[in-house]
Amino acid sequence: MDIKHIKNLLDIFEGTVEKRCAIYEIADDEDDENRAAAECNAAKNKLILAIEQLVEAHDQLAIQQKTKL
């Protein structure tokens, strides 16, 4: 796994956490809290997808390198 990819994933995660905290701080009612939870869940899903894509790309690269040997 390339360090650049890891940093990108950590940046996504950090942004998600910051956004969640900010929304919960200003949430005055249950609807705001539900919206914040939904937005955080969507961001979490994006992070999971990015990790899955990274793993898949890494696996494909490993297979390509093995076939070249």
N, C-alpha and C positions, 0 to 999 in steps of 0.2 A: 504494500500500500504506500503510495507516494505521500510524502509529508504535506505537499500542497493540497491534496485531497482531504487529508485529515484536518488540516487547518480550516478548509472551507466548511467541512461538516461541523466543526466546533463553532465556527462563526454563525452558522445557521442555528445551531442549538442555543447559543448565547442570545441571539436576537429573539428567539422564541421565548426564552425565559424572561428577558427584559420586557417584552411586549405583554406577556401574561401578567407580570407583576404590576405594570403600569395600568393595565385595564382593571385589574382587581382593586387597585387603589382608588380608582375613580368610579367604580361600580356602585351606584346608589340603590339599585333594585335587583331583583332576581333575574329579570330579562337581560340586564347588562352582564350579570355574572354568567348566565347561560351562553350569551353571545361570546364572551371572553373564552369560556371553556371550549366552545365550538371552534373558534379561531385557533386556539392552542392545539386542539386535536388535529386540525387541518395542517398546521405547521409541523406537528410531530409526524404525521403521515408523509409529508414531503421529505422530512429528514430520513425516515425509514426507506423511502423509495430511493433517495440519493445513495444511501449506504448499500442497498441491494444492487443498484446499478454499478457502483464502484466494485463490489465483490464480483459481479458478473464480468465486468471489463477486465479485472485482475485475472480471473480464471481463464478467460479467452486468451489473454496475453501469455499466460503460462502454457497453455496448449500450443499456441503458435510457436513459442520458443522451443518446446519439446520436439515439434515436428521439423524444425530447422536443424536440429542436432542429428 
